[in-house]
Amino acid sequence: MNEQCKDARAGIREAVDRLLTGRATVSNGNLTVVGLAAEAGVHRKARTGSTRT
């Protein structure tokens, strides 16, 4: 796993924690893939690993 992927995973984990505890900082706090991606600062497809457009 490369460093960029590790950073994205760490950001997603931190974002999940913020969303689940009601402490969203950059999203609207919705528990959706879009809300999680916004909170984590990653593209929404990073969550699923999808590469198709």
C-alpha positions in Angstrom: 0.0 0.0 0.0 1.5 3.4 -1.0 1.7 6.4 1.3 -1.1 8.3 -0.5 -3.5 5.4 0.1 -2.5 5.2 3.8 -3.1 8.9 4.2 -6.5 8.6 2.6 -7.4 5.6 4.8 -6.4 7.5 7.9 -8.4 10.6 6.8 -11.5 8.4 6.2 -11.2 6.8 9.6 -10.9 10.2 11.3 -13.9 11.5 9.3 -16.0 8.5 10.3 -15.2 9.2 13.9 -16.2 12.8 13.6 -19.4 12.0 11.7 -20.5 9.3 14.2 -19.9 11.6 17.2 -21.6 14.6 15.6 -18.4 16.6 15.3 -18.4 17.2 11.5 -16.0 20.0 10.6 -16.3 20.4 6.8 -19.4 18.5 5.7 -23.1 18.8 6.6 -22.7 15.8 8.9 -24.9 13.5 6.9 -23.9 9.8 7.1 -23.5 9.3 3.4 -20.7 8.4 1.1 -20.7 12.0 -0.2 -20.7 13.4 3.4 -17.9 11.0 4.4 -15.8 11.9 1.4 -16.3 15.6 2.0 -15.4 15.3 5.6 -12.3 13.2 4.8 -11.2 15.5 2.0 -11.1 12.7 -0.6 -13.0 11.9 -3.8 -16.2 10.0 -3.0 -14.9 7.0 -5.0 -12.0 6.6 -2.7 -14.4 5.1 -0.1 -15.4 2.3 -2.4 -12.1 1.9 -4.3 -14.1 2.3 -7.6 -12.0 3.4 -10.5 -14.9 3.5 -13.1 -16.5 6.8 -14.0 
